[in-house]
Amino acid sequence: MLTTHNLTKRYGGRTAVDGLTMELPRGVVAGFIGPNGAGKTTTMAMLLGLVRPTAGEGTVLGRSLSHPERYVSRVGALLEGPALWPSLTGHENLQVLARLGGHDPRRVPEVLRLVGLADRGGDRFGTYSLGMKQRLGIAAALLGEPELLILDEPTNGLDPAGMSDMRDLISRLAAEDRSVLVSSHLLGELEQVCDWLLIIEQGRLAYAGPAGEFATRSGAELVLFPAEQADLERLATVVANEGLAAERAGDHLVVPLGERDPRLAAATVNRAAANAGLLLAELRIDRPTLESTYLRMIEGEPA
Ligand SMILES: Nc1ncnc2c1ncn2[C@@H]1O[C@H](COP(=O)(O)OP(=O)(O)OP(=O)(O)O)[C@@H](O)[C@H]1O
């Protein structure tokens, strides 16, 4: 679907993308993550043939990056907020874009329906909410029935309802056997829609692979609050006797579980505490999220 090999972009002395080698399988929703300035937009622009790589190579839909004209008609993109005509309706905007792009204008009602704007297509673009504008931008990107969709921060500035609509839309689009590459800083949002992750830092690849495997790289933890503060030390000893290491964190203990089954470990610790006459006010399993694992990774801790 998409590969890059040593893809590099330098602007003067600054390296924006630094020897990026990665692969994106067909049919996935891939989250593209990295700190501000990591090179996500530059990478997307190179994939779309908008920015010429300084070095390296790659393929999109089986065609070389050095000939974007051979594949761009099969790729849809939303890079910055869509710049459409405010005084035209959503429907009219798409008709103009279809004609300009050489696409069939009869697809307009279908793409409006896909993005959930079927009943607002007759309203002027200028009256749309930000979320509706973003979705119309995606409708425009869908006019050419793309096999790959590239979305740069499509949830930027959206309110929670707008984000939820965007999430549903991305899932719907992927269900139609289309690959989606979507960048965002909202990791909780990405976690809900992505099955693949590409993480870059300072232009270099930090992780590429299934989303599920990334979040489980750092194991779950048990969090234990004794009913009596004074029991904290004894509780730590009880936990240690079960072969687990307890770390004291203020008024509670944190127990990294590594490879151990979290629920089994919780039950074991619960029983051991009860047998020692210790009452637990709270016993909780904290499972790693995309965000917690990512933050650990960029802060340099072993994930
Ligand atoms: N046209 C340009 N000329 C010079 N430097 C640029 C240009 N475009 C990007 N850069 C630089 O390249 C680096 C990567 O920028 P890029 O926009 O690709 O990062 P990003 O990961 O998309 O960041 P953000 O999350 O903030 O959008 C940054 O240091 C940026 O300043």
The ligand as a MOL file (V3000), in Angstrom:
LIG
                    3D

  0  0  0     0  0            999 V3000
M  V30 BEGIN CTAB
M  V30 COUNTS 31 33 0 0 0
M  V30 BEGIN ATOM
M  V30 1 N 8.6070 24.8340 4.0840 0
M  V30 2 C 9.4430 24.6900 5.1110 0
M  V30 3 N 10.6050 25.3880 5.1740 0
M  V30 4 C 11.4520 25.2310 6.2140 0
M  V30 5 N 11.2490 24.3930 7.2510 0
M  V30 6 C 10.1200 23.6790 7.2520 0
M  V30 7 C 9.1450 23.7750 6.1870 0
M  V30 8 N 8.1190 22.9340 6.4680 0
M  V30 9 C 8.4330 22.3410 7.6390 0
M  V30 10 N 9.6230 22.7750 8.1120 0
M  V30 11 C 10.2860 22.3270 9.3310 0
M  V30 12 O 10.3760 20.9230 9.2950 0
M  V30 13 C 10.1370 20.3560 10.5860 0
M  V30 14 C 8.9850 19.3720 10.5130 0
M  V30 15 O 7.7630 20.0820 10.3140 0
M  V30 16 P 6.3550 19.3730 10.0650 0
M  V30 17 O 5.3550 20.4580 9.8390 0
M  V30 18 O 6.5000 18.3340 9.0340 0
M  V30 19 O 6.1210 18.6850 11.4790 0
M  V30 20 P 4.7670 18.0840 12.0850 0
M  V30 21 O 5.1690 16.7860 12.7150 0
M  V30 22 O 3.6930 18.0580 11.0690 0
M  V30 23 O 4.4530 19.1390 13.2140 0
M  V30 24 P 3.0380 19.5900 13.8710 0
M  V30 25 O 2.6100 18.4570 14.7430 0
M  V30 26 O 3.4480 20.7850 14.6660 0
M  V30 27 O 2.1050 19.8920 12.7540 0
M  V30 28 C 9.8990 21.5130 11.5240 0
M  V30 29 O 11.1000 21.8180 12.1670 0
M  V30 30 C 9.4930 22.6360 10.5970 0
M  V30 31 O 9.8370 23.8820 11.1330 0
M  V30 END ATOM
M  V30 BEGIN BOND
M  V30 1 1 1 2
M  V30 2 1 2 3
M  V30 3 2 2 7
M  V30 4 2 3 4
M  V30 5 1 4 5
M  V30 6 2 5 6
M  V30 7 1 6 7
M  V30 8 1 6 10
M  V30 9 1 7 8
M  V30 10 2 8 9
M  V30 11 1 9 10
M  V30 12 1 10 11
M  V30 13 1 11 12
M  V30 14 1 11 30
M  V30 15 1 12 13
M  V30 16 1 13 14
M  V30 17 1 13 28
M  V30 18 1 14 15
M  V30 19 1 15 16
M  V30 20 2 16 17
M  V30 21 1 16 18
M  V30 22 1 16 19
M  V30 23 1 19 20
M  V30 24 2 20 21
M  V30 25 1 20 22
M  V30 26 1 20 23
M  V30 27 1 23 24
M  V30 28 2 24 25
M  V30 29 1 24 26
M  V30 30 1 24 27
M  V30 31 1 28 29
M  V30 32 1 28 30
M  V30 33 1 30 31
M  V30 END BOND
M  V30 END CTAB
M  END
